[in-house]
Amino acid sequence: MPGKVAKIGSFSEWVGVFNEWRKEVGVNKDDVEAFHFDTLYGAIETEEIQFGSYKGNRKWENLRQIPTQQMRDALMNMIIYQGDTEFASVEQQRNLFESAPTDWDRRALTRVMIEEMRHGWQMCALLIDFFGSSGKVEAQKMLERRAFENKRLLGTFNVEVDNWLDFFTYTDFVDRDGKFQLQMLKYSSFAPLGRSTSYMLREEAFHMGTGNDGLRRVVEAGVIPQWLLQKYLNKWISSSYDLFGTDHSSSAHWAYVWGIKGRYDELQNEKAADLDDLNDYNRHLYRQEVSGLIDRLNTFLKPGDKKFYTPDIHFNRSIGRWAGKKFHCETGEPLDDRAYEQHCEESLPSAKDKVLLLDIIRNEKKWIKEKEGARDPLSTIGEPRKSAINI
């Protein structure tokens, strides 16, 4: 498909490309094919801009109302990056259907994929409906990049998610970064974006809940070694730290000034924003939330088992001031080159670890605890859920 599709001229033409993309990447299963995709808008707290230089003004409903081209470009760029992650996650997880540990998990995966596709759909609808010819081009490009060809915009979303421990850890922690990003965009001075993310946050709750409960079931089963599970926690949590962006980001600075993207705790935080430290501020809020989840996971360990820990925020970083620096995963202490190389072997999944994990998943039928008393995930798709903020 990439390189062979004519330029789209309308949303209906984009939908045709979207349907072809589903078939090409191999996720157009019966339940996916039968699902009716739509553009959905939820509520926003207020019609007034809540922070930045335009605070108190009415939120903008179209591009003509946005004061400068620079602001419009920044807004479009954020929508592009958000949409790209949604389609990428579907591509990353596309090969998990056949290895699902239970029918409930397979149907939960189907629901996660449907909702991630709808999130990408929503972002592309914004691009096409509000950003003219440039938006149409970007919406088409969204379906031409491939995670498995290493062409998605952020590195985390080019990594294969090819086993179910990867899936549970990814949905608990990478999707949690997605929750943070959506919540920050919910406050946007561009009203259609705020209304879009409001509805997306409701759907995101199921993804995080699936991952968090999946990890709980793995720990309770007690078959996968604690040290091996810790490596997967280290892999995806440290990768998620990078998703908050570079330190001292001018893009984050101006997005806040323009009211496009707020802090995660914007409505509860009465202090003036540190405009030079916005990304790292939200990154630390994320780590604080994750630490609470890890503490909860420890309550399901057997007496005497080593406790799980939250990776230090300096470990395994690829962007920002800690990129390429060498720190201990648990303690955060600096390490020399040789010690760090050995430490990474001890802290991150290796090829040998993956072989062991896949052997356990294939041969140990009780590697994960059964899901008890849960409704069919697809029977509740589209139903209101508790706020994703609290999950």
Secondary structure as UniProt FT lines:
FT   TURN            2..4
FT   HELIX           11..25
FT   HELIX           30..34
FT   TURN            53..56
FT   HELIX           63..65
FT   HELIX           69..92
FT   TURN            93..95
FT   HELIX           97..99
FT   HELIX           103..130
FT   HELIX           132..142
FT   TURN            143..144
FT   HELIX           147..149
FT   HELIX           155..158
FT   HELIX           164..186
FT   HELIX           191..221
FT   HELIX           226..242
FT   TURN            243..244
FT   TURN            247..248
FT   HELIX           250..257
FT   TURN            258..259
FT   TURN            264..268
FT   TURN            275..276
FT   HELIX           278..298
FT   TURN            299..300
FT   TURN            303..304
FT   TURN            313..316
FT   TURN            321..324
FT   TURN            329..331
FT   HELIX           337..347
FT   HELIX           351..363
FT   TURN            365..366
FT   HELIX           377..379
FT   TURN            381..382
FT   HELIX           388..390
//
